[in-house]
Amino acid sequence: MWQAYLDGVKKYGVSKIEGNAIQYVLSVAPGQKDRIKFTQFANATFNRKEINIAFKSLDLARVVQLTYPVTSTEPPMQVGYRKRPGLQFLETGLLNYFHGFYRLVGGKTVFK
């Protein structure tokens, strides 16, 4: 299923460059452990705008979610969109599979 995501992700891009950026983001994003930067994301050759569009497309497809920090603790909460966002995968089973947290037992895949 993860390979199907990687193979079919190019269709979300409007142009070929955006499709390649989306595929790159999806292939390296599971390895990110801290808040992300759109500028030179994971040493990418894509510019900030292309990476931003890729994350927004994946957010709309409900594959990942960008979580921005809150700058106020009193209602109404103020979201700090100028701060670096965190990255949350909405399908944790695929994320576990990507990181290798599984093993085969009797021909069945069992997560550790």
C-alpha positions as YAML, in Angstrom:
chain: A
units: angstrom
residues:
- id: 1
  name: MET
  ca: [0.00, 0.00, 0.00]
- id: 2
  name: TRP
  ca: [2.89, 2.37, 0.78]
- id: 3
  name: GLN
  ca: [4.32, 1.72, -2.69]
- id: 4
  name: ALA
  ca: [0.90, 2.52, -4.18]
- id: 5
  name: TYR
  ca: [1.03, 5.90, -2.41]
- id: 6
  name: LEU
  ca: [4.51, 6.56, -3.80]
- id: 7
  name: ASP
  ca: [3.56, 5.49, -7.33]
- id: 8
  name: GLY
  ca: [0.23, 7.32, -7.48]
- id: 9
  name: VAL
  ca: [1.23, 10.52, -5.73]
- id: 10
  name: LYS
  ca: [2.35, 12.29, -8.92]
- id: 11
  name: LYS
  ca: [-1.28, 12.72, -9.99]
- id: 12
  name: TYR
  ca: [-1.82, 15.29, -7.21]
- id: 13
  name: GLY
  ca: [0.64, 17.73, -8.80]
- id: 14
  name: VAL
  ca: [-0.54, 20.26, -11.34]
- id: 15
  name: SER
  ca: [2.78, 20.21, -13.17]
- id: 16
  name: LYS
  ca: [5.51, 17.60, -13.51]
- id: 17
  name: ILE
  ca: [7.74, 19.51, -11.09]
- id: 18
  name: GLU
  ca: [5.01, 19.63, -8.45]
- id: 19
  name: GLY
  ca: [4.35, 15.91, -8.91]
- id: 20
  name: ASN
  ca: [8.04, 15.17, -8.41]
- id: 21
  name: ALA
  ca: [8.11, 17.43, -5.34]
- id: 22
  name: ILE
  ca: [5.13, 15.61, -3.85]
- id: 23
  name: GLN
  ca: [6.77, 12.25, -4.49]
- id: 24
  name: TYR
  ca: [10.01, 13.46, -2.90]
- id: 25
  name: VAL
  ca: [8.22, 14.84, 0.16]
- id: 26
  name: LEU
  ca: [6.29, 11.62, 0.66]
- id: 27
  name: SER
  ca: [9.42, 9.50, 0.34]
- id: 28
  name: VAL
  ca: [11.53, 11.46, 2.87]
- id: 29
  name: ALA
  ca: [8.90, 12.92, 5.24]
- id: 30
  name: PRO
  ca: [8.53, 9.80, 7.42]
- id: 31
  name: GLY
  ca: [12.17, 10.17, 8.46]
- id: 32
  name: GLN
  ca: [11.70, 13.70, 9.81]
- id: 33
  name: LYS
  ca: [11.64, 13.77, 13.62]
- id: 34
  name: ASP
  ca: [11.45, 17.46, 14.46]
- id: 35
  name: ARG
  ca: [9.56, 20.46, 13.15]
- id: 36
  name: ILE
  ca: [10.07, 20.96, 9.44]
- id: 37
  name: LYS
  ca: [11.28, 23.84, 7.31]
- id: 38
  name: PHE
  ca: [9.97, 24.37, 3.80]
- id: 39
  name: THR
  ca: [13.27, 25.94, 2.77]
- id: 40
  name: GLN
  ca: [15.68, 23.14, 1.78]
- id: 41
  name: PHE
  ca: [13.42, 20.46, 3.24]
- id: 42
  name: ALA
  ca: [15.62, 17.37, 3.80]
- id: 43
  name: ASN
  ca: [18.30, 18.85, 1.51]
- id: 44
  name: ALA
  ca: [15.88, 18.96, -1.42]
- id: 45
  name: THR
  ca: [16.70, 20.63, -4.70]
- id: 46
  name: PHE
  ca: [13.14, 21.95, -4.88]
- id: 47
  name: ASN
  ca: [12.45, 25.52, -3.85]
- id: 48
  name: ARG
  ca: [10.36, 26.59, -0.86]
- id: 49
  name: LYS
  ca: [7.20, 27.21, -2.89]
- id: 50
  name: GLU
  ca: [7.24, 23.74, -4.49]
- id: 51
  name: ILE
  ca: [7.74, 22.02, -1.13]
- id: 52
  name: ASN
  ca: [4.97, 24.13, 0.41]
- id: 53
  name: ILE
  ca: [2.58, 23.19, -2.41]
- id: 54
  name: ALA
  ca: [3.55, 19.53, -2.02]
- id: 55
  name: PHE
  ca: [2.74, 19.57, 1.70]
- id: 56
  name: LYS
  ca: [-0.54, 21.40, 1.10]
- id: 57
  name: SER
  ca: [-1.54, 18.81, -1.53]
- id: 58
  name: LEU
  ca: [-0.72, 15.93, 0.80]
- id: 59
  name: ASP
  ca: [-2.62, 17.70, 3.58]
- id: 60
  name: LEU
  ca: [-5.69, 17.99, 1.35]
- id: 61
  name: ALA
  ca: [-5.37, 14.30, 0.41]
- id: 62
  name: ARG
  ca: [-5.33, 13.49, 4.16]
- id: 63
  name: VAL
  ca: [-1.98, 11.70, 3.98]
- id: 64
  name: VAL
  ca: [-0.18, 14.11, 6.31]
- id: 65
  name: GLN
  ca: [-1.24, 16.99, 8.51]
- id: 66
  name: LEU
  ca: [0.80, 20.09, 9.24]
- id: 67
  name: THR
  ca: [0.38, 21.10, 12.88]
- id: 68
  name: TYR
  ca: [1.32, 24.68, 13.70]
- id: 69
  name: PRO
  ca: [2.12, 25.74, 17.28]
- id: 70
  name: VAL
  ca: [-0.32, 27.84, 19.26]
- id: 71
  name: THR
  ca: [0.98, 31.23, 20.39]
- id: 72
  name: SER
  ca: [-1.79, 32.03, 22.87]
- id: 73
  name: THR
  ca: [-3.15, 29.91, 25.69]
- id: 74
  name: GLU
  ca: [-6.34, 31.91, 26.17]
- id: 75
  name: PRO
  ca: [-9.37, 31.74, 23.89]
- id: 76
  name: PRO
  ca: [-9.45, 32.48, 21.06]
- id: 77
  name: MET
  ca: [-6.35, 30.41, 20.33]
- id: 78
  name: GLN
  ca: [-3.90, 32.10, 17.96]
- id: 79
  name: VAL
  ca: [-2.07, 29.77, 15.58]
- id: 80
  name: GLY
  ca: [1.49, 30.80, 14.74]
- id: 81
  name: TYR
  ca: [1.64, 30.24, 10.98]
- id: 82
  name: ARG
  ca: [5.05, 31.93, 10.84]
- id: 83
  name: LYS
  ca: [6.55, 29.27, 13.08]
- id: 84
  name: ARG
  ca: [7.87, 25.93, 11.84]
- id: 85
  name: PRO
  ca: [5.08, 23.32, 11.62]
- id: 86
  name: GLY
  ca: [5.17, 19.79, 12.94]
- id: 87
  name: LEU
  ca: [4.36, 16.87, 10.68]
- id: 88
  name: GLN
  ca: [1.76, 14.29, 11.60]
- id: 89
  name: PHE
  ca: [1.00, 11.19, 9.53]
- id: 90
  name: LEU
  ca: [-2.65, 10.28, 9.58]
- id: 91
  name: GLU
  ca: [-2.01, 6.62, 8.72]
- id: 92
  name: THR
  ca: [0.29, 5.37, 11.45]
- id: 93
  name: GLY
  ca: [0.25, 1.80, 10.15]
- id: 94
  name: LEU
  ca: [1.93, 2.91, 6.93]
- id: 95
  name: LEU
  ca: [4.41, 4.97, 8.92]
- id: 96
  name: ASN
  ca: [5.30, 1.94, 11.04]
- id: 97
  name: TYR
  ca: [5.72, -0.13, 7.89]
- id: 98
  name: PHE
  ca: [8.01, 2.51, 6.37]
- id: 99
  name: HIS
  ca: [10.24, 2.46, 9.45]
- id: 100
  name: GLY
  ca: [10.33, -1.35, 9.53]
- id: 101
  name: PHE
  ca: [8.39, -1.91, 12.75]
- id: 102
  name: TYR
  ca: [6.95, -5.19, 11.52]
- id: 103
  name: ARG
  ca: [7.90, -8.83, 11.11]
- id: 104
  name: LEU
  ca: [6.49, -11.86, 9.36]
- id: 105
  name: VAL
  ca: [5.03, -14.59, 11.57]
- id: 106
  name: GLY
  ca: [3.66, -17.66, 9.79]
- id: 107
  name: GLY
  ca: [3.27, -15.73, 6.54]
- id: 108
  name: LYS
  ca: [1.39, -12.88, 8.22]
- id: 109
  name: THR
  ca: [2.73, -9.40, 8.87]
- id: 110
  name: VAL
  ca: [2.76, -8.58, 12.58]
- id: 111
  name: PHE
  ca: [3.85, -5.21, 13.94]
- id: 112
  name: LYS
  ca: [6.43, -5.15, 16.73]
...
